[in-house]
């Protein structure tokens, strides 16, 4: 059972054990969006209001209560990833 707005543990496990190569682009995009929403919700819901299974899932996944880190939008994450990749390429070309 999951808390409101959260993925249940069986869904999370199923997403993790299925290789990305066996998922459609739509499935991967959906997992990314729902995963980000789940992490953001986990970050802002007080521990005392979470069910035992959600607490276990959060601990297993390593979710923290740092709302600012978890609350990044997908666009922010993508921009950061692209910027880091560009910097890595620039650094490699300097060598």
C-alpha positions as CSV (number, residue, x, y, z in Angstrom):
1,X,0.0,0.0,0.0
2,X,1.2,3.5,-0.7
3,X,0.5,6.9,0.7
4,X,-1.3,9.5,-1.4
5,X,0.8,10.7,-4.3
6,X,3.5,8.0,-3.7
7,X,4.5,4.9,-5.7
8,X,4.0,1.6,-3.9
9,X,7.0,-0.6,-3.3
10,X,6.0,-3.2,-5.8
11,X,5.9,-0.5,-8.5
12,X,9.3,0.8,-7.6
13,X,10.8,-2.6,-7.5
14,X,9.3,-3.5,-10.9
15,X,10.7,-0.4,-12.4
16,X,14.1,-1.1,-11.1
17,X,14.4,-4.7,-12.1
18,X,13.1,-4.2,-15.7
19,X,16.1,-3.1,-17.9
20,X,15.6,0.2,-19.7
21,X,16.3,-1.7,-23.0
22,X,12.9,-3.5,-22.5
23,X,11.0,-0.3,-21.8
24,X,9.4,2.0,-24.3
25,X,10.4,5.7,-24.4
26,X,7.0,6.5,-23.0
27,X,7.5,4.1,-20.1
28,X,10.9,5.5,-19.3
29,X,9.6,9.1,-19.4
30,X,6.6,8.2,-17.2
31,X,9.0,6.5,-14.7
32,X,11.2,9.6,-14.6
33,X,8.3,12.0,-14.0
34,X,6.6,9.8,-11.4
35,X,9.9,9.1,-9.7
36,X,10.7,12.8,-9.4
37,X,7.2,13.5,-8.0
38,X,7.6,10.6,-5.6
39,X,11.0,11.9,-4.3
40,X,9.6,15.4,-4.0
41,X,6.6,14.2,-2.0
42,X,8.9,12.0,0.2
43,X,11.0,15.1,0.9
44,X,8.1,17.3,2.1
45,X,5.9,14.8,4.0
46,X,6.9,14.6,7.7
47,X,8.2,11.1,8.8
48,X,5.4,10.8,11.3
49,X,2.8,11.0,8.5
50,X,4.3,8.3,6.3
51,X,3.2,4.7,6.4
52,X,5.7,2.0,7.5
53,X,6.1,0.8,3.9
54,X,6.8,4.3,2.6
55,X,9.4,4.9,5.3
56,X,11.0,1.6,4.4
57,X,11.0,2.5,0.7
58,X,12.5,5.9,1.4
59,X,15.2,4.4,3.5
60,X,16.0,1.8,1.0
61,X,16.1,4.2,-1.9
62,X,18.1,6.7,0.1
63,X,15.6,9.5,0.0
64,X,16.4,12.4,2.2
65,X,14.2,15.2,3.6
66,X,16.2,17.8,1.7
67,X,13.3,19.4,-0.2
68,X,15.5,21.7,-2.1
69,X,17.5,18.9,-3.6
70,X,14.5,16.7,-4.2
71,X,12.3,19.4,-5.5
72,X,14.3,20.1,-8.7
73,X,12.2,20.0,-11.8
74,X,13.0,17.6,-14.5
75,X,14.1,20.6,-16.7
76,X,16.5,21.7,-14.0
77,X,17.9,18.2,-13.8
78,X,18.3,17.9,-17.6
79,X,20.0,21.3,-17.8
80,X,22.4,20.4,-15.1
81,X,23.2,17.1,-16.7
82,X,23.8,18.8,-20.1
83,X,26.0,21.5,-18.5
84,X,28.0,18.9,-16.7
85,X,28.5,16.9,-19.8
86,X,29.6,20.0,-21.8
87,X,32.1,20.9,-19.1
88,X,33.5,17.3,-19.1
89,X,33.9,17.5,-22.9
90,X,35.6,20.9,-22.6
91,X,37.9,19.7,-19.9
92,X,38.8,16.6,-22.0
93,X,39.6,18.7,-25.0
94,X,42.0,20.9,-23.0
95,X,44.1,17.9,-22.1
